[in-house]
Amino acid sequence: MTQGAATPLPTPKERRRLRESRSLTQAQVATKVGVTRETVRSWESGRTTPRGRKAEAYARLLSELAQPAEPVEPAKTTAEPELVGAGAPATPARGNRRAPSPARPARRNAPRREPEPTDRPGTPPEAFDALYAHCAPYLVRQTYLLTGRRALARESVERAFQLAWERWPEVAVDPDPAGWVRAAAYEYAMSPWHRLRRAHRVPEAPPADPEDRKLLDALLSLPPAYRRTLLLYDGVGLNLPETAAETEASTPAAANRVLHAREAVAEQLPDLTVPEELHQRLTELAGSEKLDAPRSTQVRSGGEKRTRFWTRAAIAVTVLIVGATALTVRVAPTRYEPVPAPGAPISGVPPLTGPQHMTEHDRKLRQRLRAELSGGPQRLAPAAE
């Protein structure tokens, strides 16, 4: 049965269900269709829609999976080395990447890529521990390249996984839980409030290798948005649309950031003009640092303690507000007391007058009157004639 390009594809949820019903991984479906694993993941999450010949091949594959047939045996794939962190495609199909130089071994000191698990753990703690064991070591190294600080890298990854455990029902159903945790770790690590901390004012010990120091200095000299975009695209290995989505930028803006970041790094390190060389050096720099993440049980218990603390603090503040409100109601007056009306000017009243300044003549007259009339007026007696 062949499904034409005009036939509508199943919903993203149905696409994923058909793939999982045959125990196929996203990498195996990508190999059959001829695309990358990240493209298949975007199709199943609904972020992008297949078009053209890829859509026809994908539709035919889904039609075959929908038919009641014998289960398809998973193809044996060889594990390829991981780039810098979890979530990188096995064979990134990009037009602007070249083959690595034969004079230099490609992907030296890179950890081995873990196969994608086909069965999911049953309980939430088991699923969280599996995600933590798969992503935490790579995320610590990525965050170190992003910040240049080892303690901040560990703290960022730990806080990101604590947030993931707090919102585990949301993270568990996310199409890309590793990307969810990575975005949370990057956001915490790049917060500008860290520069106000006392520990941030102390300079971090640089890498031992001089070449690694130059590369790290070149990365840290980039603006934070350019640094994050370059790390996601050339380090982790995300494609351009996914890089733009994770950095909350448009695809052209993400492309311009990658180009300008490459030019800035190549200006300081001329040996890294080729993207594959830059990718290899990022991998070597991340693998040279021994950054160990704490155990998943400690992260989960720490996150639960943190949640309990803030919950109790919120309850205490609520009780305090309720108590203050009750006290205010208790001591507030129960009747209304009108406010006195403001005064108004009255017209028609003569101004207040007082004694004026006395002249010299007035003073003499007053002195004379006081002297003559001190004994009283003289009586008039009739004279006899």
For each residue, the residues with C-beta under 8 A, 3 or more apart:
1: 63 64 67
2: 60 63
3: 7 56 59 60 62 63
4: 7 56 59
5: 52 55 56 59
6:
7: 3 4 59
8:
9: 15 49 50 55 58 59 62
10: 14 15 18 62 66
11: 14 15 46
12: 15 16 43 44 45 46
13: 16 17
14: 10 11 17 18
15: 9 10 11 12 18 19 43 44 62
16: 12 13 19 20 44 175
17: 13 14 20 21
18: 10 14 15 21 22 62 65 66
19: 15 16 22 24 25 26 29 44 65
20: 16 17 23 24
21: 17 18 65
22: 18 19 65 71 72
23: 20 71 72 74 118
24: 19 20 28 29 65 72 74
25: 19 28 29 74 115 116 118
26: 19 29 30 37 40 41 44 116
27: 30 31 37 77 90 116
28: 24 25 31 32 74 75 77
29: 19 24 25 26 32 33 40 61
30: 26 27 33 34 35 36 37 39 40
31: 27 28 34 75 77
32: 28 29 57 61
33: 29 30 40 54 57 58 61
34: 30 31 54 57
35: 30 39 40 54 93
36: 30 39 40 89 90 91 92 93 239
37: 26 27 30 40 41 89 90
38: 41 42 89 238 239 242
39: 30 35 36 42 43 48 239
40: 26 29 30 33 35 36 37 43 44
41: 26 37 38 44 45 175 176
42: 38 39 45 47 48 241 242
43: 12 15 39 40 46 48 49 50 58
44: 12 15 16 19 26 40 41 175
45: 12 41 42 175 176
46: 11 12 43
47: 42 241 245
48: 39 42 43 241
49: 9 43 55
50: 9 43 54 55 58 59
51: 54 55
52: 5 55 56
53: 56 57
54: 33 34 35 50 51 57 58
55: 5 9 49 50 51 52 58 59
56: 3 4 5 52 53 59 60
57: 32 33 34 53 54 60 61
58: 9 33 43 50 54 55 61 62
59: 3 4 5 7 9 50 55 56 62 63
60: 2 3 56 57 63 64
61: 29 32 33 57 58 64 65
62: 3 9 10 15 18 58 59 65 66
63: 1 2 3 59 60 66 67
64: 1 60 61 67 69
65: 18 19 21 22 24 61 62 72
66: 10 18 62 63
67: 1 63 64
68:
69: 64 72
70:
71: 22 23
72: 22 23 24 65 69
73:
74: 23 24 25 28 118
75: 28 31
76:
77: 27 28 31 90 115
78:
79: 112 113 114 115
80: 90 91 113
81: 107 110 111 112 113
82: 85 86 88 110 111 112 113 114 138
83: 88 107 110 235 236 237 279 282 283
84: 88 138 141 142 145 231 235 236 237 282 283 286
85: 82 88 135 138 139 141 142 182 235 236 286
86: 82 114 134 135 138 139 178
87: 135 176 178 179 182 236 237 238
88: 82 83 84 85 92 113 236 237 238
89: 36 37 38 92 93 237 238 239
90: 27 36 37 77 80 113
91: 36 80
92: 36 88 89 97 237 239
93: 35 36 89
94: 97 239
95:
96: 275
97: 92 94 275 276
98: 274 275 276
99: 276
100: 104 106 107 274 276 277 280
101: 104 274 276 277
102:
103:
104: 100 101 277 280
105: 108
106: 100 276 280
107: 81 83 100 110 280 283
108: 105 280 283 284
109: 283 284 287 288
110: 81 82 83 107 283 284 287
111: 81 82 137 138 287
112: 79 81 82
113: 79 80 81 82 88 90
114: 79 82 86 134
115: 25 77 79
116: 25 26 27
117: 120 130
118: 23 25 74
119:
120: 117 127
121: 126 127 129 130
122: 126
123: 126 127
124: 127 128 168 172
125: 128 129 300
126: 121 122 123 129 130
127: 120 121 123 124 130 131 172
128: 124 125 131 132 161 164 165 168 296 300
129: 121 125 126 132 133 296 297
130: 117 121 126 127 133 134
131: 127 128 134 135 164 177 178 181
132: 128 129 135 136 161 293 296 299
133: 129 130 136 296
134: 86 114 130 131 178
135: 85 86 87 131 132 138 139 178 181 182
136: 132 133 139 140 157 161 293 296
137: 111 140 141 291 292 293
138: 82 84 85 86 111 135 141 142
139: 85 86 135 136 142 143 157 160 181 182 185 293
140: 136 137 143 144 153 154 157 291 292 293
141: 84 85 137 138 144 145 153 286 287 289 291
142: 84 85 138 139 145 146 182 185 231 235 236 286
143: 139 140 146 147 152 153 156 157 185 186 189
144: 140 141 147 148 149 150 153 286 289 291
145: 84 141 142 148 216 219 231 235 282 285 286
146: 142 143 153 186 189 190 227 228 231
147: 143 144 152 153 156 189 190
148: 144 145 204 216 219 220
149: 144 152 153 200 204
150: 144 153 154 204 289 291
151: 154 155 199
152: 143 147 149 155 156 189 194 200
153: 140 141 143 144 146 147 149 150 156 157 189 291
154: 140 150 151 157 158 291 293 294
155: 151 152 158 159 188
156: 143 147 152 153 159 160 185 186 188 189
157: 136 139 140 143 153 154 160 161 181 185 293
158: 154 155 161 162 293 294 299 302
159: 155 156 162 163 184 185 188
160: 139 156 157 163 164 181 182 184 185 188
161: 128 132 136 157 158 164 165 181 296 299 303
162: 158 159 165 166 299 300 302 303 306
163: 159 160 166 167 184 303
164: 128 131 160 161 167 168 171 177 180 181 184
165: 128 161 162 168 299 300 303 304
166: 162 163 303 307
167: 163 164 170 171
168: 124 128 164 165 171 172
169: 172 173
170: 167 173 174
171: 164 167 168 174 177 180 181
172: 124 127 168 169 177
173: 169 170
174: 170 171 177 179 180
175: 16 41 44 45
176: 41 45 87 179 180
177: 131 164 171 172 174 180 181
178: 86 87 131 134 135 181 182
179: 87 174 176 182 183 242 246
180: 164 171 174 176 177 183 184
181: 131 135 139 157 160 161 164 171 177 178 184 185
182: 85 87 135 139 142 160 178 179 185 186 236 246
183: 179 180 186 187 246
184: 159 160 163 164 180 181 187 188
185: 139 142 143 156 157 159 160 181 182 188 189
186: 143 146 156 182 183 189 190 228
187: 183 184 190 191
188: 155 156 159 160 184 185 191
189: 143 146 147 152 153 156 185 186 194
190: 146 147 186 187 224 228
191: 187 188 194
192: 195
193: 196 197
194: 152 189 191 197 200
195: 192 200
196: 193 200
197: 193 194 200 201
198: 201 202
199: 151 202
200: 149 152 194 195 196 197
201: 197 198
202: 198 199
203:
204: 148 149 150
205:
206: 213 216
207: 212 213 216 285 288 289
208: 212 288
209: 212 213 288
210: 213 214
211: 214 215 281
212: 207 208 209 215 216 284 285 288
213: 206 207 209 210 216 217
214: 210 211 217 218 268 269
215: 211 212 218 219 265 269 272 281 282 285
216: 145 148 206 207 212 213 219 220 285
217: 213 214 220 221 268
218: 214 215 221 222 264 265 268 269
219: 145 148 215 216 222 227 230 231 265
220: 148 216 217 227
221: 217 218 264 268
222: 218 219 226 227 230 261 264 265
223: 226 227
224: 190 227 228
225: 228 229 247 249 257
226: 222 223 229 230 257 260 261 264
227: 146 219 220 222 223 224 230 231 261
228: 146 186 190 224 225 231 232 247
229: 225 226 232 233 243 247 249 254 257 258 261
230: 219 222 226 227 233 234 235 257 258 261 262 265
231: 84 142 145 146 219 227 228 234 235 236 282
232: 228 229 235 236 238 242 243 246 247
233: 229 230 236 237 238 239 240 243 254 258
234: 230 231 237 258 262 275 278 279 282
235: 83 84 85 142 145 230 231 232 279 282 283 286
236: 83 84 85 87 88 142 182 231 232 233
237: 83 84 87 88 89 92 233 234 279
238: 38 87 88 89 232 233 242 243 246
239: 36 38 39 89 92 94 233 242 243
240: 233 243 244 251 254 255 258
241: 42 47 48 244 245 251
242: 38 42 179 232 238 239 245 246
243: 229 232 233 238 239 240 246 247 254 258
244: 240 241 247 249 250 251 253 254
245: 47 241 242 248
246: 179 182 183 232 238 242 243
247: 225 228 229 232 243 244 254 257
248: 245
249: 225 229 244 253 254 257
250: 244 253 254
251: 240 241 244 254 255
252: 255 256
253: 244 249 250 256 257
254: 229 233 240 243 244 247 249 250 251 257 258
255: 240 251 252 258 259
256: 252 253 259 260
257: 225 226 229 230 247 249 253 254 260 261
258: 229 230 233 234 240 243 254 255 261 262
259: 255 256 262 263
260: 226 256 257 263 264
261: 222 226 227 229 230 257 258 264 265
262: 230 234 258 259 265 266 273 275 278
263: 259 260 266 267
264: 218 221 222 226 260 261 267 268
265: 215 218 219 222 230 261 262 268 269 272 278
266: 262 263 269 270 272 273
267: 263 264 270
268: 214 217 218 221 264 265
269: 214 215 218 265 266 272
270: 266 267 273
271: 277
272: 215 265 266 269 277 278 281
273: 262 266 270 277
274: 98 100 101 277 278
275: 96 97 98 234 262 278 279
276: 97 98 99 100 101 106 279 280
277: 100 101 104 271 272 273 274 280 281
278: 234 262 265 272 274 275 281 282
279: 83 234 235 237 275 276 282 283
280: 100 104 106 107 108 276 277 283 284
281: 211 215 272 277 278 284 285
282: 83 84 145 215 231 234 235 278 279 285 286
283: 83 84 107 108 109 110 235 279 280 286 287
284: 108 109 110 212 280 281 287 288
285: 145 207 212 215 216 281 282 288 289
286: 84 85 141 142 144 145 235 282 283 289
287: 109 110 111 141 283 284
288: 109 207 208 209 212 284 285
289: 141 144 150 207 285 286
290:
291: 137 140 141 144 150 153 154
292: 137 140
293: 132 136 137 139 140 154 157 158
294: 154 158 298 299
295: 298 299
296: 128 129 132 133 136 161 299 300
297: 129 300 301
298: 294 295 301 302
299: 132 158 161 162 165 294 295 296 302 303
300: 125 128 162 165 296 297 303 304
301: 297 298 304 305
302: 158 162 298 299 305 306
303: 161 162 163 165 166 299 300 306 307
304: 165 300 301 307 308
305: 301 302 308 309
306: 162 302 303 309 310
307: 166 303 304 310 311
308: 304 305 311 312
309: 305 306 312 313
310: 306 307 313 314
311: 307 308 314 315
312: 308 309 315 316
313: 309 310 316 317
314: 310 311 317 318
315: 311 312 318 319
316: 312 313 319 320
317: 313 314 320 321
318: 314 315 321 322
319: 315 316 322 323
320: 316 317 323 324
321: 317 318 324 325
322: 318 319 325 326
323: 319 320 326 327
324: 320 321 327 328
325: 321 322 328 329
326: 322 323 329 330
327: 323 324 330 331
328: 324 325 331 332
329: 325 326 332
330: 326 327
331: 327 328
332: 328 329
333: 336 337
334:
335:
336: 333
337: 333
338:
339:
340:
341:
342:
343:
344:
345:
346: 349
347:
348:
349: 346
350: 353
351:
352:
353: 350
354:
355:
356:
357:
358: 362 363 366
359: 362 363
360: 363 364
361: 364 365
362: 358 359 365 366
363: 358 359 360 366 367
364: 360 361 367 368
365: 361 362 368 369
366: 358 362 363 369 370
367: 363 364 370 371
368: 364 365 371 372
369: 365 366 372 373
370: 366 367 373 374
371: 367 368 374
372: 368 369
373: 369 370 376 377
374: 370 371
375:
376: 373
377: 373
378:
379:
380:
381:
382:
383:
384:
385:
